[in-house]
């Protein structure tokens, strides 16, 4: 996988956007609007890591983003395809849902005004 191409493509998702192209049909969220604060893709030997920080996630959003990044990483789709998917808002043209295995929720981060710990670690 071309991790650099995947990382460049993923930057199109940063910001507040309509993530309809990356939500499952069973998603019960009232709005597809989410704010992706940061997305980073890196490699360590044979392990590719995708880290996404957002204000909230839609049902299967991360799995569908990863599934759409894979064809870019394999050179089957151009880097610009990710931005096109986001703007089309059509789940049927995005990549397949990546398997849940390997997906790890690291921790929530709460805004200071909520009076909760800024980060929760184990």
Buried (B, 14 or more C-beta within 10 A) or exposed (E): BBBEBBBBBBBBBBEEBBBBBBBBEEBEBEEBBBEBEEBEBEBEEEEBEBEBEBEEBBBBBBBBBBBBBBBBBEEEBEBEBBBBBBEEBEBEEBBEBBEEEEEEEEEEEEEEEEEEEEEEEE
